[in-house]
Each structure stands twice: as structure tokens, then as C-alpha cells.
Amino acid sequence: MQEATEKWLLNAQFPRWRNNFIVCSSSQAIISMPELPEVETSRRGIAPWVLNQQVCGVVVRDRRLRWPVPGEIDRQLPGQVIRSLRRRAKYLLFETGAGTAILHLGMSGSLRIIDTDEPAGKHDHVDIQFESGKAVRFRDPRRFGSLLWTHKPYEHNLLRSLGPEPLSCEFDGDYLWRKARGRRVSIKQFIMNGSVVVGVGNIYASEALFLAGIHPRRRADRISAKRMLLLADAIKSVLQSAIEAGGTTLRDFHGGDGEPGYFRQKLAVYGREGELCGRCKRPVSMIVLGQRSTFYCKDCQK
């Protein structure tokens, strides 16, 4: 048991992408990226190796991420102790007495706990090294991720306009209904807007709308308060289920213990175009909303 736990902690990571495709069923290949449950899974996986550890060095092999890695990371992070490791939306915040490193994994990023002397691969761009002899290694083949430094993380441009966390008390059906007043956009695009609520990505938006019985094209301002209550509860339910399962297992994603996760089998509609709906036994449909593949059941969702 201890060996399996250690292996989980040492290998907490996102899917290893193959040509940026993940396979959701025998017939669907869909471009995707890590969502909130996967980010939270990685946070929990690396936290025991990071919290209260003193940074002894930062190795930046390539600064060319989505934004250039600032020199403050190299200069100010060494010597600091990681006081907390928080998640805000899909950002991880490494908080120290001198400032906060804000990390986003983009479309293909992953974090691993390694020994500091482990050789780096082609896409291993940053190591945060600790006095313990371990390091957090940031790998990002597509370089859409980012690593930034700030003294006021919640006032940073990337964070200050974000909506509430979906699992917080602040987010509920009443909040969702009030925010939707006058919003003519589709409900799926509405709940995927980070200024409305954070962390509801493409997979979980489709799943939550199915659970709530709401058609993804329905206009946000035409949904009743009662149905918004159902939707808020559905969002919380699908995200919490995914977090508890260790993130959604699609192609090449495994929990750190090397075993596939279990949430994949619970996906009701995402990636299942043409397969039978588990409720009504009619085929699942796919449309494109906001340039994103959207899966739903024509009979169960109105």
C-alpha cells in the first residue's frame, strides 16, 4: 500500500498526448486539454512533496512558453519555502514569503516529482528543485502553458476577473440565474465562461447539461431559476465525481498508481456520438458550439 501511494505521488501527471488527440470511444477522436479535476488531481499529487519545502534552485531550460518565463522566478524563488499550494480555476499557485509562482499547464503540460539529478527530456522546460533532493518538473511539448511570478496573485490580470469556484458556496442556482439575465448566448457557452464560473471545461459542460436535462443550445436567459438550480447541482456533481476518481481517464491518462481511473466509464454523452443514451436508448448527437464539440441527447435534453 505504501509503495503504491509513493508511486502515485511521484507520478501525478496529466495525459501524455499523442498528436494532441485523446480517444473518448471506439469511434471518436477529439482534441482536448486538462480540465479542473485533472489540475486538482495534480495539485493533490505533488502537494506532499512541495509544501513546507525550501527551494534550492530553479532550472529554466526554455523560457518560450505562452508568455516568457520571467527572470524573477530564477532570482526570487530559490531560498524560499513553499507555504501553500492552491488552485484557482486551472492555475496552480506556489505561495512563498517573497511572492507567488503562477503555473498553468496549457494544452499539453504535466507536472512530475523527480530526483533533482534525473536527466531532462526535450520538452522538460522548468525544474523547481528542493533541499530534499526532489524537484517539480514542468513538461510542456506544445508550450501553451505558463509560469509567472507575482506579489499579489489574486490581483493578477489572469485571476482578478475570474468567477467563483464551482464547488464553493458562492456558486449555486440562484447565482447562475442572476448572472444569466440578459445573456443571449447558449447555456453551454455561458457556463464555460470563466468570468461566470471557473473550471467548467468542455467535457464537464456537456456532462452537466445532460445530467440537468438542458439542451446545450438553449439561450442562457431563457432558462428558469428552477432549472438553473438543477444545472448548478449537476456541475458540482460531475466535477466532484471526477476529482474523487482522480481525473477523467481518457487516452493515456492514468492515476499515479498506474491504474486507469474510473470516471471514463461514467461519461454519459461526451465523446459518444452515435452510441445509445443510457436513459432513453436513442443515439447521442454532436454539434459544434463556440468551435467546441458538444455532445447531448435530443430526447433527454430540452
C-alpha positions as CSV (number, residue, x, y, z in Angstrom):
1,M,0.0,0.0,0.0
2,Q,2.8,2.4,0.9
3,E,4.6,1.6,-2.3
4,A,1.5,2.2,-4.4
5,T,0.9,5.6,-2.6
6,E,4.5,6.7,-3.2
7,K,4.2,5.7,-6.8
8,W,1.0,7.8,-7.1
9,L,2.7,10.8,-5.6
10,L,5.8,10.5,-7.8
11,N,3.9,10.2,-11.0
12,A,0.9,12.6,-10.6
13,Q,0.6,14.0,-14.1
14,F,-1.7,14.8,-17.0
15,P,-2.2,12.6,-20.1
16,R,0.8,12.0,-22.3
17,W,-0.6,13.4,-25.6
18,R,-0.2,11.7,-28.9
19,N,-0.6,14.3,-31.6
20,N,-2.8,16.2,-29.2
21,F,-5.6,13.7,-29.6
22,I,-7.5,11.8,-26.9
23,V,-9.8,8.9,-27.7
24,C,-13.1,9.0,-25.9
25,S,-14.8,6.0,-27.5
26,S,-14.1,3.5,-30.3
27,S,-15.4,6.0,-32.9
28,Q,-14.4,9.4,-31.6
29,A,-11.0,11.2,-31.6
30,I,-11.3,14.6,-30.0
31,I,-8.8,17.4,-29.3
32,S,-8.9,18.3,-25.6
33,M,-6.9,19.6,-22.7
34,P,-6.7,19.2,-18.9
35,E,-9.7,20.4,-17.1
36,L,-10.3,21.4,-13.4
37,P,-10.4,17.9,-12.0
38,E,-7.1,17.0,-13.7
39,V,-5.5,20.2,-12.3
40,E,-6.8,19.5,-8.8
41,T,-5.6,15.9,-9.1
42,S,-2.1,17.1,-9.9
43,R,-2.2,19.7,-7.1
44,R,-3.1,16.9,-4.6
45,G,-0.5,14.6,-6.1
46,I,2.5,16.9,-5.7
47,A,1.5,18.8,-2.6
48,P,3.1,16.3,-0.1
49,W,6.5,16.8,-1.9
50,V,6.2,20.6,-2.2
51,L,4.5,22.0,0.9
52,N,6.9,23.4,3.6
53,Q,9.9,22.5,1.4
54,Q,12.7,25.0,0.7
55,V,13.6,25.8,-2.9
56,C,17.3,25.5,-3.5
57,G,17.3,26.2,-7.2
58,V,15.2,26.8,-10.4
59,V,16.4,25.5,-13.7
60,V,14.7,27.1,-16.8
61,R,15.7,25.4,-20.0
62,D,13.3,27.2,-22.3
63,R,11.6,30.5,-21.4
64,R,9.5,30.4,-24.5
65,L,6.1,29.3,-23.1
66,R,2.8,31.1,-23.8
67,W,4.5,34.1,-22.1
68,P,8.3,34.2,-21.4
69,V,9.2,32.8,-18.0
70,P,10.3,35.9,-16.1
71,G,13.8,36.2,-14.5
72,E,12.1,36.8,-11.1
73,I,11.4,33.1,-11.0
74,D,15.1,32.2,-11.0
75,R,16.1,35.1,-8.7
76,Q,13.5,35.2,-6.1
77,L,12.2,31.6,-5.7
78,P,15.5,30.0,-4.5
79,G,15.8,30.1,-0.8
80,Q,12.0,30.4,-0.3
81,V,9.7,27.9,1.4
82,I,6.5,26.9,-0.3
83,R,3.9,27.9,2.3
84,S,0.9,26.8,0.4
85,L,-0.1,25.2,-2.9
86,R,-3.5,26.4,-4.1
87,R,-5.6,26.1,-7.2
88,R,-7.6,29.0,-8.6
89,A,-9.5,27.8,-11.7
90,K,-6.9,25.9,-13.7
91,Y,-4.0,27.8,-12.2
92,L,-1.7,26.4,-9.5
93,L,-0.3,29.0,-7.0
94,F,3.0,28.2,-5.3
95,E,2.9,30.7,-2.5
96,T,6.1,31.9,-0.6
97,G,7.1,34.7,1.6
98,A,8.7,36.6,-1.3
99,G,5.9,36.1,-3.9
100,T,3.8,33.6,-5.8
101,A,4.6,31.5,-8.8
102,I,1.5,31.1,-11.0
103,L,1.6,27.9,-13.2
104,H,-0.8,26.9,-15.9
105,L,-0.4,23.7,-17.8
106,G,-1.9,24.8,-21.1
107,M,-2.9,22.1,-23.5
108,S,-0.2,19.5,-23.0
109,G,1.5,20.4,-19.8
110,S,2.3,17.9,-16.9
111,L,4.0,18.0,-13.5
112,R,6.1,15.3,-12.1
113,I,8.1,14.8,-8.9
114,I,11.6,13.6,-9.7
115,D,15.1,13.3,-8.2
116,T,17.0,16.5,-9.0
117,D,19.6,14.6,-10.9
118,E,17.2,13.0,-13.3
119,P,18.1,13.8,-16.9
120,A,15.8,16.2,-18.7
121,G,13.9,15.4,-21.8
122,K,13.3,17.5,-24.9
123,H,10.1,19.2,-23.5
124,D,11.1,19.5,-19.9
125,H,11.3,23.2,-19.6
126,V,11.4,24.0,-15.9
127,D,12.6,22.3,-12.7
128,I,11.9,23.7,-9.2
129,Q,14.4,22.0,-7.0
130,F,14.1,21.4,-3.3
131,E,16.6,20.9,-0.5
132,S,15.0,17.4,0.0
133,G,16.7,16.3,-3.3
134,K,13.4,16.2,-5.1
135,A,12.1,18.6,-7.8
136,V,8.9,19.5,-9.6
137,R,9.4,19.1,-13.3
138,F,7.2,21.0,-15.8
139,R,6.9,19.4,-19.1
140,D,5.0,21.1,-22.0
141,P,5.5,19.8,-25.6
142,R,3.2,22.5,-27.1
143,R,4.4,25.3,-24.9
144,F,0.9,26.8,-24.3
145,G,1.5,26.6,-20.6
146,S,2.9,29.4,-18.5
147,L,4.9,30.1,-15.3
148,L,4.8,33.6,-14.0
149,W,5.8,35.5,-10.8
150,T,3.7,38.0,-8.8
151,H,3.4,39.6,-5.4
152,K,-0.4,39.8,-5.4
153,P,-1.7,36.7,-7.1
154,Y,-5.4,37.4,-6.7
155,E,-5.0,40.9,-8.3
156,H,-3.0,39.5,-11.3
157,N,-4.6,40.1,-14.7
158,L,-5.1,36.4,-15.2
159,L,-7.0,35.9,-11.9
160,R,-8.8,39.1,-10.9
161,S,-11.8,38.8,-13.2
162,L,-12.5,35.1,-12.7
163,G,-15.9,33.9,-11.5
164,P,-16.4,31.8,-8.4
165,E,-15.2,28.3,-7.9
166,P,-17.9,25.8,-9.0
167,L,-17.6,23.8,-5.8
168,S,-17.8,26.8,-3.5
169,C,-20.8,28.0,-1.6
170,E,-20.8,31.2,-3.6
171,F,-21.8,29.2,-6.7
172,D,-25.4,28.0,-6.8
173,G,-28.5,28.0,-8.9
174,D,-29.6,31.5,-7.8
175,Y,-26.2,33.0,-8.7
176,L,-26.3,31.3,-12.1
177,W,-29.8,32.5,-12.8
178,R,-29.0,36.1,-11.8
179,K,-25.8,36.1,-14.0
180,A,-27.8,34.8,-17.0
181,R,-30.2,37.8,-17.1
182,G,-29.9,39.4,-20.5
183,R,-27.4,36.8,-21.7
184,R,-28.5,35.6,-25.2
185,V,-25.6,33.2,-25.5
186,S,-26.1,29.4,-25.5
187,I,-26.2,27.9,-22.0
188,K,-23.1,25.7,-22.7
189,Q,-21.0,28.7,-23.8
190,F,-22.4,30.6,-20.8
191,I,-21.2,28.1,-18.2
192,M,-17.8,27.7,-19.9
193,N,-17.2,31.5,-19.5
194,G,-14.6,31.9,-16.8
195,S,-16.0,35.2,-15.7
196,V,-19.3,33.4,-14.8
197,V,-17.8,30.3,-13.2
198,V,-14.3,28.9,-13.4
199,G,-13.3,25.4,-14.4
200,V,-16.3,24.2,-16.3
201,G,-14.5,22.9,-19.4
202,N,-15.8,21.2,-22.5
203,I,-16.1,17.7,-21.1
204,Y,-17.9,18.6,-17.9
205,A,-20.1,21.2,-19.5
206,S,-21.6,18.5,-21.8
207,E,-21.9,16.1,-18.9
208,A,-23.6,18.6,-16.5
209,L,-26.1,19.7,-19.1
210,F,-27.1,16.1,-19.8
211,L,-27.5,15.5,-16.1
212,A,-29.7,18.6,-15.7
213,G,-31.7,17.7,-18.9
214,I,-30.9,21.1,-20.6
215,H,-30.2,21.4,-24.3
216,P,-26.8,22.9,-24.8
217,R,-28.1,25.4,-27.4
218,R,-30.8,26.8,-25.2
219,R,-30.3,30.5,-24.5
220,A,-29.0,31.2,-21.0
221,D,-31.5,33.9,-20.3
222,R,-34.5,31.7,-21.1
223,I,-33.7,29.0,-18.5
224,S,-35.9,29.2,-15.4
225,A,-34.5,29.6,-11.9
226,K,-35.6,26.1,-11.1
227,R,-33.7,24.6,-13.9
228,M,-30.6,26.7,-13.1
229,L,-30.7,25.1,-9.6
230,L,-30.6,21.7,-11.3
231,L,-27.7,22.8,-13.5
232,A,-25.6,24.2,-10.7
233,D,-26.1,21.0,-8.7
234,A,-25.2,19.0,-11.8
235,I,-22.0,21.0,-12.3
236,K,-20.9,20.4,-8.7
237,S,-21.8,16.7,-9.0
238,V,-19.8,15.9,-12.2
239,L,-16.7,17.9,-11.1
240,Q,-16.7,16.3,-7.6
241,S,-17.1,12.8,-9.1
242,A,-14.2,13.4,-11.4
243,I,-12.0,14.8,-8.6
244,E,-12.7,11.8,-6.4
245,A,-11.9,9.5,-9.2
246,G,-8.6,11.2,-9.8
247,G,-9.5,13.0,-13.0
248,T,-11.1,11.7,-16.2
249,T,-9.2,8.8,-17.7
250,L,-9.2,9.3,-21.5
251,R,-6.4,8.0,-23.8
252,D,-3.0,7.9,-22.0
253,F,-4.3,9.3,-18.7
254,H,-3.7,7.1,-15.7
255,G,-3.9,7.8,-12.0
256,G,-0.4,7.9,-10.5
257,D,-0.8,4.4,-9.2
258,G,-0.6,3.2,-12.8
259,E,-4.2,2.0,-12.9
260,P,-6.8,3.6,-15.1
261,G,-9.3,5.9,-13.3
262,Y,-13.0,5.1,-13.3
263,F,-14.7,8.3,-14.3
264,R,-14.4,7.5,-18.0
265,Q,-17.0,4.8,-17.7
266,K,-19.4,7.3,-16.2
267,L,-19.2,9.8,-19.1
268,A,-22.8,9.8,-20.3
269,V,-22.6,11.8,-23.6
270,Y,-19.1,13.3,-24.1
271,G,-17.3,11.5,-27.0
272,R,-20.2,9.1,-27.6
273,E,-21.8,10.4,-30.8
274,G,-23.9,7.6,-32.3
275,E,-23.9,5.5,-29.2
276,L,-27.1,4.9,-27.3
277,C,-28.1,7.2,-24.5
278,G,-28.1,5.4,-21.2
279,R,-31.5,6.9,-20.3
280,C,-33.7,6.7,-23.4
281,K,-31.6,4.4,-25.6
282,R,-31.6,6.9,-28.5
283,P,-28.4,7.9,-30.3
284,V,-26.2,10.6,-28.7
285,S,-25.7,13.6,-31.0
286,M,-22.9,16.0,-31.6
287,I,-22.9,19.7,-32.6
288,V,-20.3,22.4,-32.6
289,L,-20.8,25.4,-30.3
290,G,-18.2,28.1,-30.0
291,Q,-15.8,25.9,-32.0
292,R,-16.1,23.1,-29.4
293,S,-17.5,19.6,-29.9
294,T,-20.7,19.4,-27.9
295,F,-22.5,16.1,-27.1
296,Y,-26.1,15.7,-26.0
297,C,-29.2,13.6,-26.2
298,K,-32.0,15.1,-28.3
299,D,-34.7,13.3,-26.3
300,C,-33.4,13.8,-22.8
301,Q,-32.3,17.4,-23.1
302,K,-34.8,20.2,-23.9
